[in-house]
Amino acid sequence: MKRTFEDLLAEAESVSVEGWDFSWLDGRATEARPSWGYQRLMSARLKTAASALDIQTGGGEVLAEAEVFPPYMVATESWPPNVAKATALLRPRGVVVVATPDEPPLPFADAAFDLVTSRHPATIWWDEIARVLRPGGIYFAQHVGPASVFELVEYFLGPQPHARRSRHPDDESAAARAAGLEVVGLHTERLRMEFDDIGAVVYFLRKVIWMVPGFTVDAYRDRLRQLHDQIQQRGPFIAHSTRTLIEATKL
């Protein structure tokens, strides 16, 4: 028996969206993963660092998968529920989690770290990243690329031609160089996503809050109903995420 539109909405509205774990979507949404395997590559770099900083760590889930941490390991996060979750997950392994807003300055001394990492930072403060890296230090990150999941964004917000250029790897590389970093690796991939029901869409937009700013079920109920009917009639809603792997060295 197919679940009703209202049932799917009620379930997706009630579930917690704390942390950066998307396992609730198992069986109802899929996203292809980049070929490079960010977590594995990040872990390899952490093994050889003496000090490292993970920026915008979320609930710490990605960082916690690292096999070995350097002697001095710090993570930052701004959203209070994620700070608590990351602290509970990472503190037993000796990681210090610092609550700080996603804006400069970072609360660390100049040249404090050998390595700075981040997976899907919402904002990228290149001057601050360069400042806290020691000369020869590395910034290694996976960024959300341009026009990521814009099929879904534009379904709710309409055409966003100017926003499509945001987070372009060429622009990010130029900003990194302007901050005193040398980009030594840059790869971008576009990856298929499928949303099998309207509950998955609601959960995703509640969790990834910058996709449709101010999203609520009440504000978009009519569009959600139309999308629910579309999925019922035609099958999963198809979108594409964009991911950029970037590695840069402090000059």
C-alpha positions in Angstrom: 0.0 0.0 0.0 1.4 3.4 -1.0 1.9 5.9 1.7 -0.1 9.1 1.4 1.4 12.5 0.7 0.5 13.7 4.2 2.0 10.7 5.9 5.3 11.1 4.0 5.4 14.8 5.0 4.6 14.2 8.6 7.4 11.6 8.9 10.0 13.7 7.2 9.1 16.7 9.3 9.4 14.8 12.6 12.8 13.2 12.1 16.0 14.8 13.5 18.3 16.5 11.0 21.2 16.9 13.5 24.7 15.9 12.3 25.8 15.0 8.8 24.6 11.4 8.7 22.2 10.8 5.8 21.4 7.2 6.6 17.7 8.0 7.1 17.6 8.3 3.3 18.7 4.7 2.8 16.1 3.0 0.5 14.4 6.2 -0.5 17.2 8.3 -2.1 20.6 7.6 -3.7 23.6 9.7 -4.7 26.6 8.5 -6.7 29.9 9.0 -4.9 33.0 10.7 -6.4 35.5 8.3 -7.8 38.4 9.6 -5.6 37.2 8.6 -2.1 37.7 11.7 0.0 37.6 10.0 3.4 40.4 7.6 2.4 42.6 10.3 1.0 41.9 12.6 4.0 42.9 9.7 6.4 46.2 9.2 4.6 47.1 12.8 5.0 46.1 12.9 8.7 48.5 10.0 9.4 51.5 12.1 8.4 50.5 15.4 10.0 51.7 16.7 13.4 48.8 19.1 13.7 45.5 19.3 11.8 42.3 21.3 11.7 39.0 20.1 10.3 36.7 23.1 9.4 32.9 22.9 9.6 33.1 19.3 10.8 29.3 18.9 11.2 28.6 16.1 13.6 32.1 14.8 13.2 31.0 11.7 11.3 33.4 12.0 8.4 36.4 13.0 10.5 35.7 10.1 13.0 36.3 7.6 10.2 40.0 8.4 10.1 42.2 5.6 11.3 44.8 7.8 13.0 44.8 11.4 14.2 47.8 13.6 14.5 49.0 14.5 18.1 47.2 17.8 17.9 43.8 17.5 16.2 41.1 20.2 16.3 37.7 20.5 14.6 35.4 23.5 14.3 31.6 23.7 14.0 29.0 26.4 14.3 25.6 24.8 14.8 25.1 23.9 18.5 23.4 20.5 18.0 26.3 19.5 15.8 28.9 20.8 18.3 27.4 18.5 20.9 27.3 15.6 18.6 30.8 16.1 17.3 32.2 16.5 20.8 30.6 13.2 22.0 32.0 11.4 18.9 35.5 12.9 18.7 36.5 13.8 22.3 37.1 10.2 23.3 39.7 10.0 20.5 41.5 13.2 21.7 40.0 15.6 19.2 39.2 19.1 20.5 35.9 20.5 19.1 35.7 24.3 19.0 32.4 26.0 18.7 32.9 29.0 16.4 30.8 30.9 13.8 31.3 30.2 10.2 33.0 33.6 9.7 36.6 34.9 10.2 38.7 34.9 12.1 39.4 31.3 12.9 40.3 31.2 16.7 43.9 29.9 16.1 47.3 31.4 15.9 49.2 32.0 12.6 50.9 28.9 11.2 49.3 26.6 13.8 48.6 23.6 11.5 50.3 21.3 9.1 47.0 20.3 7.5 43.5 21.9 7.2 40.7 19.7 5.9 37.0 20.2 5.2 34.2 18.2 3.6 31.5 20.3 2.0 32.2 23.7 3.8 29.3 26.1 3.4 31.7 29.0 3.3 35.4 29.1 2.4 37.6 31.8 4.0 40.7 31.4 2.0 42.7 34.1 3.8 42.1 32.4 7.1 42.9 29.0 5.8 46.2 30.4 4.5 46.9 32.2 7.8 46.6 29.2 10.1 48.6 26.9 7.8 52.4 26.8 8.3 54.6 27.3 5.2 54.4 24.1 3.2 51.2 23.1 5.0 48.3 21.6 3.0 44.6 22.4 2.5 42.8 19.3 1.4 39.0 19.4 1.0 36.0 18.2 -0.9 33.8 21.1 -1.9 30.3 21.3 -3.2 30.7 22.4 -6.8 28.7 24.7 -9.0 25.0 24.2 -9.7 24.8 21.2 -7.3 21.4 19.7 -7.1 20.0 22.7 -9.0 17.3 20.6 -10.6 15.7 20.5 -7.1 16.7 24.1 -6.2 15.2 25.5 -9.4 12.1 23.4 -9.0 11.3 25.3 -5.9 12.9 28.7 -6.6 12.7 29.0 -10.3 15.7 29.7 -12.6 18.9 30.8 -10.8 21.2 31.8 -13.7 23.6 33.9 -11.6 23.8 31.4 -8.8 24.9 28.6 -11.2 28.4 30.1 -11.3 28.8 30.0 -7.6 31.5 27.6 -6.3 33.0 27.2 -9.7 36.4 25.5 -9.4 38.2 28.1 -11.5 37.0 30.8 -9.2 37.9 28.9 -6.1 41.4 28.2 -7.5 41.9 31.9 -8.2 40.7 32.8 -4.7 43.1 30.2 -3.2 46.0 31.6 -5.2 45.2 35.2 -4.2 45.4 34.1 -0.5 48.9 32.7 -1.0 48.1 29.1 -1.7 49.4 27.0 -4.7 46.7 24.7 -6.1 48.4 21.3 -6.7 45.3 19.2 -7.3 41.8 20.0 -8.7 39.1 17.5 -9.8 35.4 17.9 -10.4 32.7 15.3 -11.0 28.9 15.6 -11.6 27.0 12.7 -9.9 23.5 11.4 -10.3 21.0 11.6 -7.5 17.5 10.0 -7.2 14.7 11.0 -4.8 12.2 8.1 -4.6 9.5 9.9 -2.5 8.5 13.3 -1.3 9.6 12.5 2.2 13.2 12.2 1.0 13.0 15.6 -0.6 11.7 17.2 2.5 14.3 15.6 4.7 17.1 16.6 2.3 16.0 20.3 2.2 15.5 20.4 6.0 19.1 19.1 6.4 20.9 21.0 3.7 19.4 24.3 4.6 21.2 26.5 2.1 19.7 24.7 -0.9 16.3 26.4 -0.5 16.8 29.1 2.1 13.9 29.3 4.6 12.4 26.0 3.4 9.4 24.8 5.3 6.7 22.3 4.3 4.0 24.9 4.9 5.7 27.5 2.6 6.1 25.0 -0.2 3.2 22.7 0.3 1.7 23.2 -3.2 5.0 22.6 -5.0 5.6 19.6 -2.8 2.2 18.2 -3.7 2.9 18.6 -7.4 6.3 17.0 -7.0 4.8 14.1 -5.0 2.3 13.5 -7.9 5.1 13.7 -10.4 7.2 11.0 -8.6 4.1 8.8 -8.2 3.4 9.0 -11.9 6.9 9.1 -13.5 9.3 7.6 -10.9 12.2 9.1 -9.0 13.1 12.8 -9.2 16.5 13.0 -10.8 19.1 15.6 -9.9 22.9 15.9 -10.1 25.3 16.8 -7.3 28.7 18.4 -8.2 31.8 17.7 -6.1 35.3 19.3 -6.3 38.4 17.8 -4.8 41.0 20.5 -4.1 44.5 20.3 -2.7 46.6 23.4 -2.1 49.9 24.2 -0.4 50.9 27.2 1.6 53.7 29.0 -0.2 
